[in-house]
Amino acid sequence: MSWITDYVRPKIRTLLGRRDVPDNLWIQCPVCQQMMFHAEVERSRKVCTACGHHMRCTATERLRWTFDDGNFVRIELPKVPADPLRFRDSQKYADRIKTAREATQLDDAIIVGHGKIGGEKAVVAAMAFEFMAGSMGAAVGEAIVAAARLAVLQDAPLIIFTASGGARMQEGAVSLMQMPRTVIASRAVKEAGLPFITVLTDPTTGGVTASFTMLGDIQIAEPGALIGFAGARVIEQTVREKLPEGFQRAEYLLDHGILDMVVKRDELPTTLARVISLLRTKFKAAA
């Protein structure tokens, strides 16, 4: 201890006053543990500036980053019964929905907007992993159907950003029925001669992967995104073999022909604009 520590520093603190450090001033990368300023993370679109890890983001951020100048019109989605089965596990499903809505300010695990990408009209649906792990229930199914109808009405491509743990168990068979419904919705867009593009983000699993996600004319993924149906541990226990390194990650699926592209987040808007332009030209020529 010294007179600087015992006397000078307390005096300076008294004169200047103690300043509280905001809790969200720093964000730590979950992969490389690098500490970054919150403002720096926002500028990089939640991509680690040290290792390039793509952190999870909100559905609203997806739309803002995708449309030209962040301008889009968000549509009102169809209302569905909040608790069709009156389900209860450790707590009531209705209470879970209420808590999720209060925490996210969303009605359910998806939002839909329309605007322009690279000057081209587009309808974009973004799944919200922050809302009950992006699970797909009746509300998500209705939203995708509504997005498909809007795309056909506006003669615009449909783009869906996926981020989900799969079907919503609290809705039982109602949730499973959304798988064929979303497949039919994607088919309606294709039959209208419009591009249907899926962008797979971390994580995309379960019934969402097994339905509309793998039906895009072009399937794009973000680097390092976890993509699959069942979990790796379940697969290993079933086949009784050690899975290869990087199994179910975007780069592995690209190498094995499941995906068309793996694109960094800051390059996605430009890539989507180029793909939309190419597909529209191709579809018009085919017509």
Number of C-alpha atoms within 10 A of each C-alpha: 5 7 8 10 10 10 10 12 12 13 13 11 11 10 9 9 10 9 7 6 8 7 8 9 12 16 18 14 21 12 13 12 12 14 16 16 13 15 14 16 19 11 10 14 18 22 21 23 15 13 12 16 19 23 17 17 17 16 24 17 14 20 24 14 16 24 25 18 11 14 16 20 12 16 14 12 19 13 11 12 8 15 16 14 13 11 14 13 7 5 9 14 19 16 12 15 17 14 14 19 16 11 11 15 10 16 17 26 26 29 24 25 21 23 20 19 25 18 11 17 19 25 28 30 26 24 29 27 23 21 24 19 18 27 27 28 25 24 21 27 24 19 24 28 23 18 27 28 18 21 25 19 11 13 17 26 26 28 24 22 23 28 32 29 22 24 27 22 14 21 20 14 13 18 21 21 15 25 21 14 18 22 19 16 19 27 18 18 24 19 10 15 20 23 28 26 24 23 25 27 27 23 22 28 26 20 23 25 24 17 18 24 23 18 16 21 16 19 19 24 29 21 20 21 22 22 25 22 16 14 13 14 11 10 14 12 10 9 9 10 9 11 13 8 8 12 14 21 19 27 20 17 20 16 11 9 9 14 20 15 20 20 17 17 20 14 10 18 18 14 18 22 20 14 16 26 17 12 18 17 11 13 14 10 8 8 6
